[in-house]
Amino acid sequence: MSLANSPAIALPSESALILGATQGIGLGFVKHLLQQPNISRIFATYRTAEAAGELLELQTANPDRLICTVLDITDESKIAALIQTIQINTQCLHWVVNCVGVLHEGTLQPEKSLSQLDPERLMRYFQVNSIGAVLLAKHLVPLLRHGDRSIFATISAKVGSIGDNQLGGWYGYRASKAALNMFMKTAAIEYGRKSPNTIIALLHPGTTNTRLSQPFQKNVPPEKLFSTERTVAQLWTVLNGLEPTHSGQFFSWDGTELPW
Ligand SMILES: NC(=O)c1ccc[n+]([C@@H]2O[C@H](COP(=O)([O-])OP(=O)(O)OC[C@H]3O[C@@H](n4cnc5c(N)ncnc54)[C@H](OP(=O)(O)O)[C@@H]3O)[C@@H](O)[C@H]2O)c1
């Protein structure tokens, strides 16, 4: 039978939300999803237009598929406003990938020793890396609770694994990722009751060539430094393989489970 004469098979139409989409892994996800024909609508967040040039160009080129919205994840009222904006356009999300994270930012630098600990800087790590994600979990329930499978993934980091910590240092970043893991594991249990088709996952992307890792790449062998394209393709494979029993687990880029 000639495929040209057969009726077109309608692919399911799915919606996605990518947070922290201005650069690095988040921008990589937006580009990747624009290549997926079953993803009809992509919502993407940025903090400032100045930092979002490439993302906003993608929106101009894809006005029917890509909707970009301002979000600072440390402001809960902005998270609520984001959800309202999405609800004007769609009743449900199938994919949420939270790529927001901070390791260094101005004078905020990962600590090498206890003597460098500063309460305000520690708070900043928790606000961006941990609390923002669990507030998303709080506000996303109505959009993720529906009859289809939905995935809510947050990019964590292997250095947030307590069991894997051999080197020390990076107190604030490590602890904020460990807190993130606990927040999302706990949210997964509650979602299991309130939104049983939602799978919550924590992902370690592997060392990826982005602004975040740039100052720390010196000792990383080239084969262990992934491009954003490679990282996103690997994480997309992991996400597509998730089943309901995986909700609340912490996965590495190759699909192996990581210790807490
Ligand atoms: N790259 C790696 O090797 C690596 C390894 C392990 C884990 N990770 C994790 O992967 C995730 C993505 O990192 P990346 O490497 O892609 O970093 P990146 O290139 O620095 O991107 C971080 C993203 O987060 C956004 N962001 C930061 N603070 C925010 C805030 N307060 N509110 C809203 N958005 C904010 C940034 O927006 P602006 O452009 O406005 O700053 C940017 O879009 C992070 O959670 C990171 O911890 C990365």
The ligand as a Gaussian input file, in Angstrom:
#p B3LYP/6-31G(d) Opt

LIG

0 1
 N       25.747000      22.022000      33.323000
 C       26.050000      21.020000      34.112000
 O       27.136000      20.419000      34.002000
 C       25.076000      20.565000      35.169000
 C       25.436000      19.432000      35.939000
 C       24.546000      18.988000      36.916000
 C       23.339000      19.632000      37.099000
 N       23.038000      20.746000      36.327000
 C       21.740000      21.395000      36.587000
 O       21.063000      21.554000      35.350000
 C       20.177000      22.673000      35.436000
 C       20.406000      23.557000      34.216000
 O       21.724000      24.090000      34.295000
 P       22.526000      24.651000      33.042000
 O       23.846000      23.986000      33.060000
 O       21.688000      24.623000      31.827000
 O       22.749000      26.169000      33.571000
 P       22.613000      27.588000      32.864000
 O       23.060000      27.529000      31.451000
 O       23.281000      28.549000      33.786000
 O       21.012000      27.840000      32.851000
 C       20.319000      28.055000      34.053000
 C       18.933000      28.553000      33.734000
 O       18.283000      28.848000      34.979000
 C       17.732000      30.169000      34.904000
 N       17.635000      30.762000      36.238000
 C       18.619000      30.951000      37.144000
 N       18.133000      31.537000      38.250000
 C       16.792000      31.707000      38.026000
 C       15.731000      32.250000      38.797000
 N       15.931000      32.788000      40.018000
 N       14.488000      32.236000      38.274000
 C       14.254000      31.736000      37.041000
 N       15.229000      31.237000      36.254000
 C       16.485000      31.226000      36.753000
 C       18.698000      30.923000      34.018000
 O       18.121000      32.128000      33.536000
 P       19.042000      33.406000      33.130000
 O       19.513000      33.169000      31.724000
 O       18.126000      34.551000      33.256000
 O       20.182000      33.462000      34.108000
 C       18.914000      29.867000      32.926000
 O       17.836000      29.864000      32.038000
 C       20.476000      23.346000      36.783000
 O       19.522000      22.937000      37.740000
 C       21.832000      22.796000      37.161000
 O       22.025000      22.782000      38.561000
 C       23.865000      21.208000      35.379000

